[in-house]
Amino acid sequence: MMKPRILVLYYSQTGQVRQITDNILSDIQDKVIVDYTPIEPVVPYTLPWKATEFFDVMPETVQHLPIALKPLPDAIKNQHYDLVLFGYTSWFLNPSLPISSFLQSEDASILKGKNVITVIGCRNMWLHGQETVKKYLQTLQANLAGNIVLTDSNPNLISVLTVIRWMFKGKKEASGLLPAAGIQEHDMKRASRFGMPIYRHLAEYKLGDLHKELLMMGAIHLKPALIILERRGIKNFRKWAAYIREKGGPNAPERRGRVKLFQRLLTVAIFILSPLSSLTAMIQLQLQKRGLLNDAEYFKGLEYKEGVI
Ligand SMILES: Cc1cc2nc3c(=O)[nH]c(=O)nc-3n(C[C@H](O)[C@H](O)[C@H](O)COP(=O)(O)O)c2cc1C
């Protein structure tokens, strides 16, 4: 049999998402042919971030207003692929801006008719992002065949503190009382367990059964309380995005005041309101348990329905 050919198409600013795709493929390297293609903004985002620039990307990220990307190489566009691993992260509860830009670009037509496995690496909030990606993939007539999600399993507030240190100081390693930022090392390494099932389903032309097996192997952990927090968060982000954009486009001096206000309120929401909103979310969780458990099953799946989040 000819070796299956896999395209890893991804955007990963720090390399974390790329490392996940590497680990997923590590045990099947000699069984498949792999091409790697990063999605590259014409103007790259800098790491560490300046706080003003970090919060300034929120409105366009939430409204999916595309940035300019470098074109994909022709050799990739003209190649046949049996599978695409589409690696991305969430920014402000949405696919990162390079990813939503790509999905709206002409180059995204390479996904037409292709089998796609989405690979998400983020802090812990990916539901609305994946719904958005599902929708774009449907429009592009791609076949979503699986989803693998790795998140930081530290408690929410710890992961906020470490992600801040990572994004604004470029310090990922443990320091003081805080653990290392990002997805934990053993979770990263264990991603290699997904390689063989992916290969087997590819080789047997049974990709339709793959996602069930990935789920049984723990490819997605989803805490129902997060559904409530994401629903609340996305509503607020949409309002803030529109409010900031009234004053101008990316980095416009006129909108700096509003961006700063958003930054302050988000900080208050996370550090002061968060314990309170976790409490109200817990109460809501008890009241709506059955509905939320059904929603959780939906979010773990591949089907796309408008407006679940
Ligand atoms: C602008 C920005 C916004 C982010 N917003 C979120 C978010 O809403 N939810 C989340 O779980 N992680 C969020 N993150 C963290 C990322 O999910 C991710 O862990 C980190 O950026 C590493 O991804 P990379 O592989 O692209 O470097 C955000 C990161 C950036 C840079």
Ligand as a Chemical Component Dictionary entry (heavy atoms), coordinates in Angstrom:
data_LIG
# 
_chem_comp.id                   LIG 
_chem_comp.type                 NON-POLYMER 
_chem_comp.pdbx_formal_charge   0 
_chem_comp.three_letter_code    LIG 
# 
loop_
_chem_comp_atom.comp_id 
_chem_comp_atom.atom_id 
_chem_comp_atom.alt_atom_id 
_chem_comp_atom.type_symbol 
_chem_comp_atom.charge 
_chem_comp_atom.model_Cartn_x 
_chem_comp_atom.model_Cartn_y 
_chem_comp_atom.model_Cartn_z 
_chem_comp_atom.pdbx_ordinal 
LIG C1  C1  C 0 -4.399 37.125 21.949 1  
LIG C2  C2  C 0 -4.566 35.814 22.695 2  
LIG C3  C3  C 0 -5.819 35.480 23.211 3  
LIG C4  C4  C 0 -6.013 34.272 23.879 4  
LIG N1  N1  N 0 -7.274 33.925 24.317 5  
LIG C5  C5  C 0 -7.502 32.667 24.792 6  
LIG C6  C6  C 0 -8.845 32.218 25.077 7  
LIG O1  O1  O 0 -9.839 32.925 24.871 8  
LIG N2  N2  N 0 -9.013 30.965 25.568 9  
LIG C7  C7  C 0 -7.969 30.123 25.807 10 
LIG O2  O2  O 0 -8.198 29.006 26.260 11 
LIG N3  N3  N 0 -6.680 30.510 25.532 12 
LIG C8  C8  C 0 -6.432 31.758 25.017 13 
LIG N4  N4  N 0 -5.124 32.149 24.689 14 
LIG C9  C9  C 0 -3.984 31.228 24.943 15 
LIG C10 C10 C 0 -3.801 30.340 23.747 16 
LIG O3  O3  O 0 -4.910 29.521 23.729 17 
LIG C11 C11 C 0 -2.580 29.413 23.668 18 
LIG O4  O4  O 0 -2.507 28.577 24.757 19 
LIG C12 C12 C 0 -1.247 30.098 23.494 20 
LIG O5  O5  O 0 -1.411 31.299 22.805 21 
LIG C13 C13 C 0 -0.268 29.205 22.769 22 
LIG O6  O6  O 0 -0.726 28.889 21.451 23 
LIG P1  P1  P 0 0.237  28.819 20.183 24 
LIG O7  O7  O 0 0.508  27.367 19.888 25 
LIG O8  O8  O 0 -0.442 29.514 19.047 26 
LIG O9  O9  O 0 1.488  29.532 20.546 27 
LIG C14 C14 C 0 -4.909 33.371 24.055 28 
LIG C15 C15 C 0 -3.663 33.735 23.522 29 
LIG C16 C16 C 0 -3.477 34.914 22.843 30 
LIG C17 C17 C 0 -2.125 35.231 22.266 31 
# 
loop_
_chem_comp_bond.comp_id 
_chem_comp_bond.atom_id_1 
_chem_comp_bond.atom_id_2 
_chem_comp_bond.value_order 
_chem_comp_bond.pdbx_ordinal 
LIG C1  C2  SING 1  
LIG C2  C3  SING 2  
LIG C2  C16 DOUB 3  
LIG C3  C4  DOUB 4  
LIG C4  N1  SING 5  
LIG C4  C14 SING 6  
LIG N1  C5  DOUB 7  
LIG C5  C6  SING 8  
LIG C5  C8  SING 9  
LIG C6  O1  DOUB 10 
LIG C6  N2  SING 11 
LIG N2  C7  SING 12 
LIG C7  O2  DOUB 13 
LIG C7  N3  SING 14 
LIG N3  C8  DOUB 15 
LIG C8  N4  SING 16 
LIG N4  C9  SING 17 
LIG N4  C14 SING 18 
LIG C9  C10 SING 19 
LIG C10 O3  SING 20 
LIG C10 C11 SING 21 
LIG C11 O4  SING 22 
LIG C11 C12 SING 23 
LIG C12 O5  SING 24 
LIG C12 C13 SING 25 
LIG C13 O6  SING 26 
LIG O6  P1  SING 27 
LIG P1  O7  DOUB 28 
LIG P1  O8  SING 29 
LIG P1  O9  SING 30 
LIG C14 C15 DOUB 31 
LIG C15 C16 SING 32 
LIG C16 C17 SING 33 
# 
